[in-house]
Amino acid sequence: MINKEEKIEEALSSVRPFLMMDGGNVELVKIDDDGVVTLKLLGACSGCSMSHMTMKAGIEEAIKKVLPEVRSVIAING
């Protein structure tokens, strides 16, 4: 059976190529019991002015698609 972390990694793998094209990446930090996923934005993503939009429109959507019980996705800069 696939666990939550594996499902999130699967979703992140689908968006990583787009992030990497711009010199960025993302890493799963944790998922808490309340359904909040914490990610670390790496490389160019950590200082990008569009990172909030990328989080909401791309990364969060991809994660919620594979794991609907996720309530929100937050990012810390790497």
N, C-alpha and C positions, 0 to 999 in steps of 0.2 A: 504494500500500500504506500502511496506517495504521501509524504507528510507536508505540512504547510510550507516549511522552508524550501523543500524541493519544488513545490508549485510556484513559489515566488521566484526562485532561481530560473525556472522555466520562462516565466514572464519577463524577467530581466534579460534573459538571453535573446528574447525577441526584439528588445529595444537597444541592446548594446551596440550592434553594428552602426546604428544611426548616431549614437553618442560618440563612438570611437572615430567616426568620420570627421568630427569636429574637435578631436583631441580630448574627449572626456570619457568617463566611465561611471559606473554606479556599483555600490557594494551593499549587500544586506547586512545591517547591524543587528536588528532584533525584530521580533514580532511579539507583542505583549498579549496578555489574556483578554484585553479589551478590544482586540482587533486593530490595533494601531501598529503599522509597520514603520520602522525607522531605517532609513537608507543613508549612506554616505556618498555624497557627490564627489567625484575624483577628477583630477586633471582640469581641463578647461571648464568643465561643468561647475566646479566649485566657485568660480568667480563670474560666471556668465549671468548677464542681466536677464536672460530668457529662461533661466533654470527653473523658476517658479512655474512658468507656463509649461515647460517640458515635463515637470513633475506631475502637474494636474492633468494635462491633455494626453500625455504619452505614457509615462511610467505608472501612474496611479490607475489609469484606465486598464492597462495591460494586466496589472496585478488583480484588480477587482474582477476581471474577466475570468481568470483561472481560480480565484478564491473570493467569491461574492461576500463572505462574512467579514472581510476586511472593511473597517469603518473609515479609516483614513491612512494616508501615507505622508510621513514627514521626512525632511531631509536635513542632514547636518553636513557642513562643508568639510572636505577632507584636507 
